[in-house]
Amino acid sequence: MVNQNPLQAILQQTGQKISYFTPSSRYYPIDAATIETADGRTVNYLRRRFIPPASSFYLLQYHTVVKDERLDNITSQYINDPTLFWQLCDANNVMDPDELTSTPGQQIRITLPQGIQGNR
């Protein structure tokens, strides 16, 4: 039997979603799962996360990358939270954050969070 955090046990009884990540994490909505190995061990893991299609993001503007610019600074400028860099990665269909700033002159899509629609 796996020891469980008492708060998580209470949440589970009320039907609330349990996550080991903060709501601002890209992994927050991903379900945890377990598998039992052939030798009887239980392994906990996160299910796979897929990058959402760029069409699920409402485009606000483009940002043109300058030499030596960092993604956390860009994210801080537009979203006011440098830890949400992954939202810009998702909106631009990239897995490696360095891809977005490696080429000066490249344009980065600045969007609303996934699923939030702006005024059209």
C-alpha positions, 0 to 999 in steps of 0.5 A: 500500500502506498502512503497517501497525503491526507489532503489528497485522500480527502480530495479523492473522497470528494471527487476532486481532481488530484494533481502533484503539480500547481495549476500553473504547471503544464502537467497540472491537467495530466492524470497520474497512473500506476502500472504493476511490473512483472516482478510485482512492483508498482510504478507511478507515472504521468500519462503522456502530454500532447502539444495542443494544436496552434489553432486552439490559441487566440493570437494577440500579436507577434513578437520578433526575437532579438539576439540573445533574448531569453524566453523567460523574459519574453514570457514575463513581458507578455504574460507577467510570469516567466514560469509560463514559458511553456504556454508560448511553446504550446502556442508555437507548436514547439517542444524545445523552448530554445527553438523559439529564441535561437534565431534572431528575427524569428516571430513568436506567436503571443496568444491567450491561454489555450481555449480562451477566445478573444474578441473577433 
